[in-house]
Amino acid sequence: MEGGAIRHTPPSRVEQPQDDRPVAVSPPPPGNQNRKTYIVQAPKDQVYRVPPLENALIVENYRNPRSVENFSCSFCFGKVAIALLAILVLVSITLAILFFVFKPTPPLFSVKNLIVKNPKYEISLSTKNPNAKYELEYDNDDQVSLLFDDKKVGTGKFPHLHQQPSSSSKVKVEVAGSNETLPAQMENSINSKNPKIPISLYLEMDLGVRMRGESWLNSWIFNSHVASKFKVNTLRNQSRVLSQHCNSDFGR
């Protein structure tokens, strides 16, 4: 048709017949059946940018292995110290029990004679070991002091002495007089010939005593304090002991 609009007719849509046959799915390659991939998405406000403290300690130990070694050495040293302390406590308890079971007794002293050798004094003593199971050994050069009315008039040293159990010994102690002037009573007793003037003196000794038993477990070292107050008829050569009282103890 002339002068008229030409209309184009769109091609008709041809519908393909649907295939109802099942689509074949290829099996996964061998060896990949157990492999799975997961993608986890977390909000930004829950992402931890600082590692936990225990992780930091582990990293620090790897960086500084010496600190681990020092800790191990300190731990071993602490165990050894605790073991030694336990042994020391056990030994102390054992010694204390043995001490109270056997009851060591301090040595006994008595003054036998006094000889004045101006300015020296020679004191004769008798000492007894009252312990039936212990030997006694006295340290050399222990301090000896002679006093009159609380004034020291001479000093000396106790000689070395070893005593068997339940035995007695005689010993002489030399006391050197001091450079100070003697009290008037002592001067009168030394110089007077008739009548004789009695004098009371005080002998003080601090002795280191070792007590030895059958084994080292029942052996001890003590400081024995001996105090003897005695009275002589004169300070001349013919002096004689009129009275005395001696006391000795441990631990002073």
Contacts in CASP RR format, 6 or more apart in sequence:
PFRMAT RR
TARGET T0000
AUTHOR 0000-0000-0000
METHOD contacts of the structure
MODEL  1
MEGGAIRHTPPSRVEQPQDDRPVAVSPPPPGNQNRKTYIVQAPKDQVYRV
PPLENALIVENYRNPRSVENFSCSFCFGKVAIALLAILVLVSITLAILFF
VFKPTPPLFSVKNLIVKNPKYEISLSTKNPNAKYELEYDNDDQVSLLFDD
KKVGTGKFPHLHQQPSSSSKVKVEVAGSNETLPAQMENSINSKNPKIPIS
LYLEMDLGVRMRGESWLNSWIFNSHVASKFKVNTLRNQSRVLSQHCNSDF
GR
51 59 0 8 1.000
60 67 0 8 1.000
61 67 0 8 1.000
61 68 0 8 1.000
94 217 0 8 1.000
95 217 0 8 1.000
95 218 0 8 1.000
95 220 0 8 1.000
98 217 0 8 1.000
98 218 0 8 1.000
99 220 0 8 1.000
102 133 0 8 1.000
102 134 0 8 1.000
102 218 0 8 1.000
104 131 0 8 1.000
104 134 0 8 1.000
104 211 0 8 1.000
104 220 0 8 1.000
104 222 0 8 1.000
104 250 0 8 1.000
105 130 0 8 1.000
105 131 0 8 1.000
106 209 0 8 1.000
106 222 0 8 1.000
106 224 0 8 1.000
106 248 0 8 1.000
106 249 0 8 1.000
106 250 0 8 1.000
107 127 0 8 1.000
107 128 0 8 1.000
107 129 0 8 1.000
107 130 0 8 1.000
107 136 0 8 1.000
107 163 0 8 1.000
107 209 0 8 1.000
107 224 0 8 1.000
107 226 0 8 1.000
107 248 0 8 1.000
108 127 0 8 1.000
108 128 0 8 1.000
108 130 0 8 1.000
108 246 0 8 1.000
108 248 0 8 1.000
109 125 0 8 1.000
109 126 0 8 1.000
109 127 0 8 1.000
109 205 0 8 1.000
109 226 0 8 1.000
109 228 0 8 1.000
109 246 0 8 1.000
109 248 0 8 1.000
110 125 0 8 1.000
110 126 0 8 1.000
110 127 0 8 1.000
110 228 0 8 1.000
110 244 0 8 1.000
110 246 0 8 1.000
111 123 0 8 1.000
111 124 0 8 1.000
111 125 0 8 1.000
111 203 0 8 1.000
111 228 0 8 1.000
111 230 0 8 1.000
111 241 0 8 1.000
111 244 0 8 1.000
111 246 0 8 1.000
112 124 0 8 1.000
112 125 0 8 1.000
112 126 0 8 1.000
112 170 0 8 1.000
112 241 0 8 1.000
113 123 0 8 1.000
113 124 0 8 1.000
113 239 0 8 1.000
113 240 0 8 1.000
113 241 0 8 1.000
114 121 0 8 1.000
114 122 0 8 1.000
114 123 0 8 1.000
114 124 0 8 1.000
114 201 0 8 1.000
114 230 0 8 1.000
114 232 0 8 1.000
114 235 0 8 1.000
114 239 0 8 1.000
114 241 0 8 1.000
115 121 0 8 1.000
115 122 0 8 1.000
115 124 0 8 1.000
115 237 0 8 1.000
115 239 0 8 1.000
116 190 0 8 1.000
116 235 0 8 1.000
116 236 0 8 1.000
116 237 0 8 1.000
116 239 0 8 1.000
118 190 0 8 1.000
119 176 0 8 1.000
119 177 0 8 1.000
120 174 0 8 1.000
120 175 0 8 1.000
120 176 0 8 1.000
120 177 0 8 1.000
121 146 0 8 1.000
121 154 0 8 1.000
121 174 0 8 1.000
121 175 0 8 1.000
121 177 0 8 1.000
122 172 0 8 1.000
122 173 0 8 1.000
122 174 0 8 1.000
122 175 0 8 1.000
123 146 0 8 1.000
123 172 0 8 1.000
123 173 0 8 1.000
123 174 0 8 1.000
123 175 0 8 1.000
123 203 0 8 1.000
124 170 0 8 1.000
124 171 0 8 1.000
124 172 0 8 1.000
125 170 0 8 1.000
125 171 0 8 1.000
125 172 0 8 1.000
125 173 0 8 1.000
126 168 0 8 1.000
126 169 0 8 1.000
126 170 0 8 1.000
126 171 0 8 1.000
127 161 0 8 1.000
127 163 0 8 1.000
127 168 0 8 1.000
127 169 0 8 1.000
127 170 0 8 1.000
127 171 0 8 1.000
128 167 0 8 1.000
128 168 0 8 1.000
128 169 0 8 1.000
129 135 0 8 1.000
129 136 0 8 1.000
129 163 0 8 1.000
129 164 0 8 1.000
129 165 0 8 1.000
129 166 0 8 1.000
129 167 0 8 1.000
129 168 0 8 1.000
130 166 0 8 1.000
131 165 0 8 1.000
131 166 0 8 1.000
131 211 0 8 1.000
132 165 0 8 1.000
132 166 0 8 1.000
133 165 0 8 1.000
133 213 0 8 1.000
133 214 0 8 1.000
133 218 0 8 1.000
134 165 0 8 1.000
134 211 0 8 1.000
134 212 0 8 1.000
134 213 0 8 1.000
134 218 0 8 1.000
135 162 0 8 1.000
135 163 0 8 1.000
135 164 0 8 1.000
135 165 0 8 1.000
135 211 0 8 1.000
135 212 0 8 1.000
135 213 0 8 1.000
136 161 0 8 1.000
136 162 0 8 1.000
136 163 0 8 1.000
136 209 0 8 1.000
136 210 0 8 1.000
136 211 0 8 1.000
137 160 0 8 1.000
137 161 0 8 1.000
137 162 0 8 1.000
137 163 0 8 1.000
137 209 0 8 1.000
137 210 0 8 1.000
137 212 0 8 1.000
138 158 0 8 1.000
138 159 0 8 1.000
138 160 0 8 1.000
138 161 0 8 1.000
138 162 0 8 1.000
138 207 0 8 1.000
138 208 0 8 1.000
138 209 0 8 1.000
138 210 0 8 1.000
139 158 0 8 1.000
139 160 0 8 1.000
139 207 0 8 1.000
139 208 0 8 1.000
139 209 0 8 1.000
139 210 0 8 1.000
140 157 0 8 1.000
140 158 0 8 1.000
140 159 0 8 1.000
140 160 0 8 1.000
141 157 0 8 1.000
141 158 0 8 1.000
142 157 0 8 1.000
142 158 0 8 1.000
142 205 0 8 1.000
142 206 0 8 1.000
142 207 0 8 1.000
142 208 0 8 1.000
143 155 0 8 1.000
143 156 0 8 1.000
143 157 0 8 1.000
143 158 0 8 1.000
143 205 0 8 1.000
143 206 0 8 1.000
144 155 0 8 1.000
144 156 0 8 1.000
144 157 0 8 1.000
144 158 0 8 1.000
144 173 0 8 1.000
144 175 0 8 1.000
144 203 0 8 1.000
144 204 0 8 1.000
144 205 0 8 1.000
145 152 0 8 1.000
145 154 0 8 1.000
145 155 0 8 1.000
145 156 0 8 1.000
145 175 0 8 1.000
145 203 0 8 1.000
145 204 0 8 1.000
145 205 0 8 1.000
146 152 0 8 1.000
146 153 0 8 1.000
146 154 0 8 1.000
146 155 0 8 1.000
146 175 0 8 1.000
146 177 0 8 1.000
146 201 0 8 1.000
146 202 0 8 1.000
146 203 0 8 1.000
146 204 0 8 1.000
147 153 0 8 1.000
147 201 0 8 1.000
147 202 0 8 1.000
147 203 0 8 1.000
147 204 0 8 1.000
148 183 0 8 1.000
148 185 0 8 1.000
148 186 0 8 1.000
148 199 0 8 1.000
148 200 0 8 1.000
148 201 0 8 1.000
148 202 0 8 1.000
149 183 0 8 1.000
150 202 0 8 1.000
151 183 0 8 1.000
152 178 0 8 1.000
153 177 0 8 1.000
153 178 0 8 1.000
153 180 0 8 1.000
153 182 0 8 1.000
153 183 0 8 1.000
153 186 0 8 1.000
154 175 0 8 1.000
154 176 0 8 1.000
154 177 0 8 1.000
154 178 0 8 1.000
155 175 0 8 1.000
155 176 0 8 1.000
155 177 0 8 1.000
155 178 0 8 1.000
156 173 0 8 1.000
156 174 0 8 1.000
156 175 0 8 1.000
156 176 0 8 1.000
157 173 0 8 1.000
157 174 0 8 1.000
158 171 0 8 1.000
158 173 0 8 1.000
158 205 0 8 1.000
158 207 0 8 1.000
159 171 0 8 1.000
159 172 0 8 1.000
159 173 0 8 1.000
161 169 0 8 1.000
161 171 0 8 1.000
163 169 0 8 1.000
182 190 0 8 1.000
185 197 0 8 1.000
185 199 0 8 1.000
186 199 0 8 1.000
186 235 0 8 1.000
188 197 0 8 1.000
189 196 0 8 1.000
189 197 0 8 1.000
189 198 0 8 1.000
189 199 0 8 1.000
189 234 0 8 1.000
189 235 0 8 1.000
189 236 0 8 1.000
190 235 0 8 1.000
190 236 0 8 1.000
192 234 0 8 1.000
193 236 0 8 1.000
196 233 0 8 1.000
196 234 0 8 1.000
196 236 0 8 1.000
197 234 0 8 1.000
197 235 0 8 1.000
198 231 0 8 1.000
198 232 0 8 1.000
198 233 0 8 1.000
198 234 0 8 1.000
198 242 0 8 1.000
199 231 0 8 1.000
199 232 0 8 1.000
199 234 0 8 1.000
199 235 0 8 1.000
200 229 0 8 1.000
200 230 0 8 1.000
200 231 0 8 1.000
201 229 0 8 1.000
201 230 0 8 1.000
201 231 0 8 1.000
201 232 0 8 1.000
202 227 0 8 1.000
202 228 0 8 1.000
202 229 0 8 1.000
203 226 0 8 1.000
203 227 0 8 1.000
203 228 0 8 1.000
203 229 0 8 1.000
203 230 0 8 1.000
204 225 0 8 1.000
204 226 0 8 1.000
204 227 0 8 1.000
204 228 0 8 1.000
205 224 0 8 1.000
205 225 0 8 1.000
205 226 0 8 1.000
205 227 0 8 1.000
206 223 0 8 1.000
206 224 0 8 1.000
206 225 0 8 1.000
206 226 0 8 1.000
206 252 0 8 1.000
207 223 0 8 1.000
207 224 0 8 1.000
207 225 0 8 1.000
207 226 0 8 1.000
208 221 0 8 1.000
208 222 0 8 1.000
208 223 0 8 1.000
208 224 0 8 1.000
209 221 0 8 1.000
209 222 0 8 1.000
209 223 0 8 1.000
209 224 0 8 1.000
209 250 0 8 1.000
210 219 0 8 1.000
210 220 0 8 1.000
210 221 0 8 1.000
210 222 0 8 1.000
211 219 0 8 1.000
211 220 0 8 1.000
211 221 0 8 1.000
211 222 0 8 1.000
212 219 0 8 1.000
213 219 0 8 1.000
222 250 0 8 1.000
222 251 0 8 1.000
223 250 0 8 1.000
223 251 0 8 1.000
223 252 0 8 1.000
224 248 0 8 1.000
224 249 0 8 1.000
224 250 0 8 1.000
224 251 0 8 1.000
224 252 0 8 1.000
225 248 0 8 1.000
225 249 0 8 1.000
225 251 0 8 1.000
225 252 0 8 1.000
226 246 0 8 1.000
226 247 0 8 1.000
226 248 0 8 1.000
227 246 0 8 1.000
227 247 0 8 1.000
227 248 0 8 1.000
228 244 0 8 1.000
228 245 0 8 1.000
228 246 0 8 1.000
228 247 0 8 1.000
229 244 0 8 1.000
229 245 0 8 1.000
229 246 0 8 1.000
230 241 0 8 1.000
230 243 0 8 1.000
230 244 0 8 1.000
230 245 0 8 1.000
230 246 0 8 1.000
231 241 0 8 1.000
231 242 0 8 1.000
231 243 0 8 1.000
231 244 0 8 1.000
232 239 0 8 1.000
232 240 0 8 1.000
232 241 0 8 1.000
232 242 0 8 1.000
233 239 0 8 1.000
233 240 0 8 1.000
233 242 0 8 1.000
234 240 0 8 1.000
END
